[in-house]
Amino acid sequence: MIHVVNANGNTSVFVYWQIAAANVPDNLKASYPTGYTSNIIGGKNMSSGEYFTLTDGVIVLQPGDKIQVKSVGASPPHVDAICTVTETFIPVG
């Protein structure tokens, strides 16, 4: 779950999944040697006090991957985000 709240003025919010270089599939390493970014939310316009929540989605993060929230607009923008995760161990062998 990701919950994002805009606390100041009008702003556009972006939520990204940054895939670490070590997790890029072998057939894509030549094109993305330093990793790559996937857009989860690409420019959601939000007024002051507005929020959104993403639920029921599943993203499998690998070591080094990140979820990043950025905002553009109000000066200075003030966006808060909460992300919940479930850690799962997969035994080797």
FENSULGI-V715591 format. One record per helix or strand of 3 or more residues. SS is the DSSP state (alpha for helix, beta for strand). FROM is the first residue (numbers start at 1). TO is the last residue. Records with the same first field share a line. If there is no record, write none. Layout:
SS = FROM-TO  FROM-TO
This chain:
beta = 2-6  11-19  36-46  51-54  66-73  79-83
alpha = 21-23  26-28
